[in-house]
Amino acid sequence: MGLPVELLAEADGYADVEVYPDNWPALWLFRDLATQWRVGMGGATGLDYAALPAVLDLRGVPQAERAELFDCLQVLEAEALAAWREE
């Protein structure tokens, strides 16, 4: 988002979170798709995957890495939806 981590943590009430190096590509992809949520009367239902190829192309993600990255994205998506349902 361009904000310093300290400011984000203070604003959201979250402390710094450690991310394993192998997980950064999926986290960045998740962030890149942050405006691509499908939303219905009951709230968010999932990401709009139609935007995914354009983002992967824009970021230059090799074809060989895309399937695994998509699997990781779905884990992040499911966890975000579960967290929103808890609120």
C-alpha positions in Angstrom: 0.0 0.0 0.0 3.0 2.2 0.3 2.6 3.0 4.0 5.3 2.2 6.5 4.7 -1.1 8.3 4.7 0.7 11.6 1.9 3.0 10.6 -0.2 0.0 9.3 0.3 -1.9 12.5 -0.7 1.1 14.5 -3.8 1.8 12.4 -5.0 -1.7 12.2 -4.0 -2.9 15.7 -1.7 -5.5 14.2 1.9 -6.1 15.0 4.5 -7.0 12.4 4.0 -10.5 11.0 6.8 -12.7 9.8 6.3 -14.1 6.3 8.4 -17.0 5.1 10.4 -16.1 1.9 8.6 -18.8 -0.1 5.2 -17.3 0.7 6.0 -13.7 -0.5 5.0 -14.3 -4.2 1.5 -15.6 -3.1 1.1 -12.7 -0.6 2.0 -10.1 -3.3 -0.4 -11.8 -5.7 -3.2 -11.7 -3.1 -2.4 -8.0 -2.5 -2.5 -7.3 -6.3 -6.0 -8.8 -6.4 -7.3 -6.9 -3.4 -9.8 -5.0 -5.5 -11.1 -8.1 -7.3 -13.4 -9.5 -4.7 -16.8 -10.7 -5.9 -19.4 -9.4 -3.4 -23.0 -10.3 -3.0 -25.8 -9.5 -0.6 -24.0 -11.7 2.0 -20.6 -10.1 1.6 -17.5 -11.3 -0.3 -17.8 -14.7 -1.9 -14.3 -15.0 -3.4 -11.9 -13.5 -5.8 -12.7 -12.8 -9.4 -10.3 -15.1 -11.2 -10.9 -13.4 -14.5 -8.4 -10.8 -13.5 -5.7 -13.4 -12.5 -4.1 -14.0 -16.0 -3.7 -10.2 -16.5 -2.0 -9.8 -13.1 0.3 -12.8 -13.6 1.3 -11.5 -17.1 1.9 -8.0 -15.7 4.1 -9.4 -13.0 6.0 -11.7 -15.4 5.2 -14.9 -13.5 6.5 -17.9 -15.5 3.9 -20.4 -16.7 5.7 -23.2 -14.7 5.0 -21.3 -11.4 1.4 -20.3 -11.9 -0.4 -23.5 -10.8 1.4 -23.6 -7.4 0.9 -19.9 -7.0 -2.8 -20.2 -7.7 -3.0 -23.0 -5.1 -1.4 -20.7 -2.5 -3.7 -17.8 -3.5 -6.7 -20.0 -2.9 -5.5 -20.7 0.7 -5.2 -17.0 1.4 -8.6 -16.4 -0.2 -10.2 -19.1 2.0 -8.6 -17.7 5.1 -9.7 -14.2 4.4 -13.3 -15.3 3.8 -13.2 -17.3 7.0 -11.9 -14.3 9.0 -14.5 -12.0 7.6 -17.3 -14.5 8.6 -16.0 -14.5 12.2 -16.5 -10.7 12.5 
